[in-house]
Amino acid sequence: MNDTRETSPSPRGEGQGGALSGHLQGGTHILPIRVYYEDTDFSARVYHASYLRFMERGRTELLRAAEVAQSDLHAQMGGLAFVVRKMVIDFLGAALMDDVLTVVTRPKDMRGASMTLFQEVRRGEDVLVTAEVTVAAVRNGRAVRIPDHLRAALGEPA
């Protein structure tokens, strides 16, 4: 009889193989996402704001894959959080209901209190959306330096 304790996902979404969290390939995070009815507009194409949610999940799962949960950062570092400061996005194609997409996320640049990430949403080999997203580390509404352990975990870009 199989012992399911090792293979069942935990309530935090961690599980064997990290299926819910995607995976790292080098310094790049890969997250598969299926398009559901709720992600689409009246034409059954993905609504533009849904791509923002998909990319948010990609950024969150990049941190989780680097063994840094945002909830832990917030709880253990006096309320540290990341906020989106700037996003440059290019819509190149449309996804449809039931498509399986891949959100690709990789750090591009890291400064004192901010980091820029490059993201793509793909369907197979087709790139549907690209974005450069700058996030700032904040505590109590003020910018703070990104913690050194997080810099190291993400393999701070040169």
C-alpha contacts under 8 A as a table, 3 or more apart, distances in Angstrom:
res1	aa1	res2	aa2	distance
3	D	6	E	6.68
3	D	7	T	7.89
4	T	7	T	5.29
4	T	8	S	5.73
5	R	8	S	5.72
6	E	15	G	7.80
6	E	16	Q	7.08
7	T	15	G	6.20
7	T	16	Q	5.33
8	S	15	G	6.12
8	S	16	Q	7.37
9	P	12	R	7.84
9	P	13	G	5.84
9	P	14	E	5.45
9	P	15	G	4.13
9	P	16	Q	7.11
10	S	13	G	5.38
10	S	14	E	5.27
10	S	15	G	6.00
11	P	14	E	7.39
13	G	18	G	7.99
13	G	20	L	6.06
13	G	21	S	7.08
14	E	18	G	5.89
14	E	20	L	7.00
14	E	21	S	7.13
15	G	18	G	5.24
15	G	19	A	7.04
15	G	20	L	7.67
16	Q	19	A	7.35
18	G	21	S	5.15
18	G	22	G	5.90
18	G	23	H	6.71
19	A	22	G	5.57
19	A	23	H	7.86
21	S	31	L	6.63
21	S	61	E	5.53
21	S	64	R	7.48
21	S	65	A	7.25
22	G	29	H	7.10
22	G	30	I	5.48
22	G	31	L	4.25
22	G	32	P	6.43
22	G	61	E	7.09
22	G	65	A	7.95
23	H	29	H	5.72
23	H	30	I	5.41
23	H	31	L	6.69
23	H	65	A	6.69
24	L	27	G	6.48
24	L	28	T	5.57
24	L	29	H	4.41
24	L	30	I	6.15
24	L	62	L	7.66
24	L	65	A	6.71
25	Q	28	T	5.23
25	Q	29	H	6.21
25	Q	30	I	7.26
27	G	106	R	6.29
27	G	107	P	7.60
27	G	154	L	7.19
27	G	155	G	7.05
28	T	104	V	6.80
28	T	105	T	5.73
28	T	106	R	4.62
28	T	107	P	7.68
29	H	58	G	7.38
29	H	61	E	7.69
29	H	62	L	5.57
29	H	65	A	7.78
29	H	103	V	7.94
29	H	104	V	5.68
29	H	105	T	5.09
29	H	106	R	6.23
30	I	58	G	7.63
30	I	102	T	6.51
30	I	103	V	5.86
30	I	104	V	4.87
30	I	105	T	6.73
31	L	58	G	6.21
31	L	61	E	7.69
31	L	102	T	5.45
31	L	103	V	5.00
31	L	104	V	6.53
32	P	100	V	6.75
32	P	101	L	5.63
32	P	102	T	4.44
32	P	103	V	6.30
33	I	54	F	7.55
33	I	100	V	5.72
33	I	101	L	5.12
33	I	102	T	6.08
33	I	103	V	7.34
34	R	98	D	6.13
34	R	99	D	5.84
34	R	100	V	4.42
34	R	101	L	6.04
35	V	39	D	6.19
35	V	40	T	7.81
35	V	46	V	7.47
35	V	95	A	7.79
35	V	96	L	6.92
35	V	97	M	5.16
35	V	98	D	4.95
35	V	99	D	5.42
35	V	100	V	6.35
35	V	101	L	7.40
36	Y	39	D	5.40
36	Y	40	T	7.13
36	Y	97	M	5.65
36	Y	98	D	6.00
37	Y	40	T	5.50
37	Y	44	A	7.37
37	Y	97	M	6.04
37	Y	98	D	7.96
39	D	46	V	5.53
39	D	47	Y	6.14
39	D	50	S	5.65
39	D	97	M	7.71
40	T	43	S	7.38
40	T	44	A	5.19
40	T	45	R	5.09
40	T	46	V	4.10
40	T	47	Y	4.89
40	T	50	S	7.70
40	T	96	L	7.43
40	T	97	M	6.69
41	D	44	A	5.53
41	D	45	R	5.85
41	D	46	V	6.21
41	D	47	Y	5.17
42	F	45	R	7.54
44	A	96	L	5.92
44	A	97	M	5.80
45	R	94	A	6.29
45	R	95	A	5.73
45	R	96	L	4.51
45	R	97	M	6.38
46	V	50	S	6.56
46	V	51	Y	7.59
46	V	94	A	6.53
46	V	95	A	5.46
46	V	96	L	5.81
46	V	97	M	7.04
47	Y	50	S	5.45
47	Y	51	Y	7.39
48	H	51	Y	5.71
48	H	52	L	7.44
49	A	52	L	5.24
49	A	53	R	6.87
50	S	53	R	5.12
50	S	54	F	6.31
51	Y	54	F	4.93
51	Y	55	M	6.14
51	Y	121	V	7.72
51	Y	129	V	7.82
52	L	55	M	5.16
52	L	56	E	6.13
53	R	56	E	4.97
53	R	57	R	6.28
54	F	57	R	5.21
54	F	58	G	6.39
54	F	103	V	7.01
55	M	58	G	4.82
55	M	59	R	6.29
55	M	103	V	6.54
55	M	105	T	7.96
55	M	119	Q	7.04
55	M	121	V	7.68
56	E	59	R	5.17
56	E	60	T	6.19
57	R	60	T	5.05
57	R	61	E	6.00
58	G	61	E	5.19
58	G	62	L	6.07
58	G	103	V	5.98
58	G	104	V	6.99
58	G	105	T	6.14
59	R	62	L	5.10
59	R	63	L	6.59
59	R	105	T	6.58
60	T	63	L	5.37
60	T	64	R	6.36
60	T	69	A	7.77
60	T	70	Q	7.28
61	E	64	R	4.75
61	E	65	A	5.91
62	L	65	A	5.13
62	L	66	A	6.30
62	L	105	T	7.03
62	L	106	R	7.93
63	L	66	A	5.01
63	L	67	E	6.41
63	L	68	V	5.08
63	L	69	A	6.17
63	L	70	Q	7.32
63	L	154	L	7.76
64	R	67	E	4.85
64	R	68	V	4.96
64	R	69	A	5.06
64	R	70	Q	7.76
65	A	68	V	7.22
66	A	153	A	5.51
66	A	154	L	6.35
67	E	153	A	7.64
68	V	72	D	7.21
68	V	73	L	7.24
68	V	150	L	7.23
69	A	72	D	5.22
69	A	73	L	6.41
70	Q	73	L	5.00
70	Q	74	H	6.17
70	Q	81	A	7.07
71	S	74	H	5.13
71	S	75	A	6.13
72	D	75	A	5.05
72	D	76	Q	5.69
72	D	77	M	7.87
73	L	76	Q	5.38
73	L	77	M	5.46
73	L	79	G	7.29
73	L	80	L	5.88
73	L	81	A	7.09
74	H	77	M	5.63
74	H	78	G	6.25
74	H	79	G	4.24
74	H	80	L	4.57
74	H	81	A	5.82
75	A	78	G	6.23
75	A	79	G	5.96
75	A	80	L	7.72
76	Q	79	G	7.45
77	M	80	L	5.60
78	G	139	R	7.13
79	G	139	R	5.55
79	G	140	N	6.94
80	L	137	A	6.68
80	L	138	V	5.67
80	L	139	R	4.74
80	L	140	N	7.87
81	A	137	A	5.72
81	A	138	V	5.45
81	A	139	R	6.44
82	F	135	V	6.00
82	F	136	A	5.42
82	F	137	A	4.63
82	F	138	V	6.15
83	V	135	V	5.34
83	V	136	A	5.41
83	V	137	A	6.67
83	V	138	V	7.27
84	V	87	M	7.37
84	V	133	V	7.06
84	V	134	T	6.03
84	V	135	V	4.37
84	V	136	A	6.44
85	R	133	V	7.73
85	R	134	T	5.56
85	R	135	V	5.29
85	R	136	A	6.27
86	K	133	V	5.83
86	K	134	T	5.04
86	K	135	V	7.03
87	M	131	A	6.68
87	M	132	E	5.71
87	M	133	V	4.47
87	M	134	T	6.29
88	V	131	A	5.40
88	V	132	E	5.26
88	V	133	V	6.56
89	I	129	V	7.09
89	I	130	T	5.74
89	I	131	A	4.24
89	I	132	E	6.62
90	D	129	V	5.62
90	D	130	T	5.26
90	D	131	A	6.27
91	F	94	A	7.90
91	F	128	L	6.25
91	F	129	V	4.68
91	F	130	T	6.82
92	L	127	V	7.02
92	L	128	L	4.85
92	L	129	V	5.52
92	L	130	T	7.81
93	G	127	V	7.31
93	G	128	L	4.38
93	G	129	V	6.87
94	A	128	L	6.18
95	A	99	D	6.49
95	A	101	L	7.99
95	A	123	R	7.36
95	A	128	L	7.31
96	L	99	D	5.63
99	D	123	R	7.31
100	V	123	R	6.53
101	L	121	V	6.58
101	L	122	R	5.48
101	L	123	R	4.78
101	L	124	G	7.17
102	T	120	E	7.92
102	T	121	V	5.63
102	T	122	R	5.07
102	T	123	R	6.37
102	T	124	G	7.59
103	V	119	Q	7.00
103	V	120	E	5.75
103	V	121	V	4.58
103	V	122	R	6.46
104	V	119	Q	5.39
104	V	120	E	5.08
104	V	121	V	6.35
104	V	122	R	7.79
105	T	117	L	6.71
105	T	118	F	5.84
105	T	119	Q	4.54
105	T	120	E	6.78
106	R	117	L	5.59
106	R	118	F	5.49
106	R	119	Q	6.62
107	P	110	M	7.58
107	P	115	M	7.31
107	P	116	T	6.21
107	P	117	L	4.36
107	P	118	F	6.28
107	P	154	L	7.35
107	P	156	E	7.64
107	P	157	P	6.78
108	K	115	M	7.57
108	K	116	T	5.48
108	K	117	L	5.03
108	K	118	F	6.04
108	K	157	P	6.24
109	D	115	M	5.63
109	D	116	T	5.06
109	D	117	L	6.94
109	D	156	E	7.60
109	D	157	P	5.69
109	D	158	A	7.53
110	M	114	S	6.04
110	M	115	M	4.24
110	M	116	T	6.31
110	M	151	R	7.97
110	M	156	E	6.49
110	M	157	P	6.55
111	R	114	S	5.22
111	R	115	M	5.96
112	G	144	V	7.65
112	G	145	R	4.96
112	G	146	I	6.23
113	A	136	A	5.63
113	A	137	A	5.38
113	A	138	V	7.76
113	A	143	A	6.06
113	A	144	V	5.24
113	A	145	R	4.17
113	A	146	I	5.19
114	S	134	T	6.68
114	S	135	V	5.54
114	S	136	A	4.25
114	S	137	A	6.10
114	S	145	R	7.66
114	S	146	I	7.01
115	M	134	T	5.59
115	M	135	V	5.51
115	M	136	A	6.56
116	T	132	E	6.61
116	T	133	V	5.42
116	T	134	T	4.19
116	T	135	V	6.36
117	L	132	E	5.69
117	L	133	V	5.23
117	L	134	T	6.39
118	F	130	T	7.55
118	F	131	A	5.90
118	F	132	E	4.68
118	F	133	V	6.48
119	Q	130	T	5.68
119	Q	131	A	5.11
119	Q	132	E	6.30
119	Q	133	V	7.63
120	E	127	V	6.67
120	E	128	L	7.39
120	E	129	V	5.52
120	E	130	T	4.44
120	E	131	A	6.39
121	V	127	V	6.07
121	V	128	L	5.62
121	V	129	V	5.08
121	V	130	T	6.56
122	R	125	E	6.47
122	R	126	D	5.46
122	R	127	V	4.41
122	R	128	L	5.40
122	R	129	V	7.11
123	R	126	D	5.23
123	R	127	V	6.54
123	R	128	L	6.97
127	V	130	T	7.37
136	A	143	A	6.69
137	A	143	A	5.72
137	A	144	V	5.61
137	A	145	R	6.67
137	A	146	I	5.96
138	V	141	G	5.79
138	V	142	R	5.14
138	V	143	A	4.33
138	V	144	V	5.32
139	R	142	R	5.40
139	R	143	A	6.51
139	R	144	V	6.54
146	I	150	L	6.93
146	I	151	R	6.93
147	P	150	L	5.41
147	P	151	R	6.46
148	D	151	R	4.96
148	D	152	A	6.17
149	H	152	A	5.12
149	H	153	A	6.07
150	L	153	A	4.94
150	L	154	L	6.16
151	R	154	L	5.37
151	R	155	G	6.22
151	R	156	E	5.16
152	A	155	G	5.05
152	A	156	E	6.00
153	A	156	E	7.74
